[in-house]
Amino acid sequence: MLDQRGVLFFTKDDGRQWDEASRIGQGMLEMPPSAYQLAAMRFSNSEHGLIVVSSSPFGKVSPVVAFHTSDSGHTWTSETIPVPAGPVYLSRHGGFLTVITGANQVSLLKYELKIGTRFIYTH
């Protein structure tokens, strides 16, 4: 679970107790309360994870940022995604990011491991 401050929590007992696992270091990026999904995360194993955060529900001039870890969340690197902010959805394996960027408008980005850890805009 990720809270609005960028703190990542985990549970080993079906949610009875939660412990802090990591902090993504989101800096000035804020996740406002929203009915829309403004953060999505996928972990391929205990070391590699991807968290995408949008700081605004629809098309505002604010960033969508991806955070990557390859050391179980001890350190995170980030990149700004080249789309307007909006609700974010990651595919099951984290290879595709969909961002609702406005009314009747969706942006699809592909995560390209072979050229580094970054998203590439596709149509």
Order of alpha helices (4+ residues) and beta strands (2+ residues): beta-beta-beta-beta-beta-beta-beta-beta-beta-beta
